[in-house]
Amino acid sequence: MTNIQSTVLKSSIGSEAKKLRTSLGLTQEELARNTEFSAKDVSLLERDMPLPMDRRLNILHELWVREVHSKSWSIFRPLL
């Protein structure tokens, strides 16, 4: 992978994380509250700034879990 490809991939992770967070109706503070990290860490991730990998993965995992949960419940909404 070239440096340009690496940069494009890296930058898309932060912007996609922000899109997902906002689509879930979460603030940076609300997302941080559900992880062991701070809103500053969420901001660093979304701006593609340096952030230790464990923090990055934990925040992304929390977003993924929330997205899966919201989509799984949407399947049953027509039945309620």
C-alpha positions, 0 to 999 in steps of 0.5 A: 500500500502506498502512502497516499492509499494509506492516508486516504484509508486512514482519513476515511475511518475518522470521517466515517466514524463521525457520520455513524455517530451523528446518524445514531444521534450521539454527541462525542460526550455521549459516545465517550460515556459508553467507553473508558475514554474521553470526548477528546479521544472521540474528537481525535479519532474523528479528525484522524489525529494520533490516538493509541490503537486500543482507544481507536478500536474501543470507540469504533467497537462501541459505534459498531455495537450501537449500529447493529443494535439500532438496525436489529430493532428496526426489523421488529418496529413494523410488528410493534 
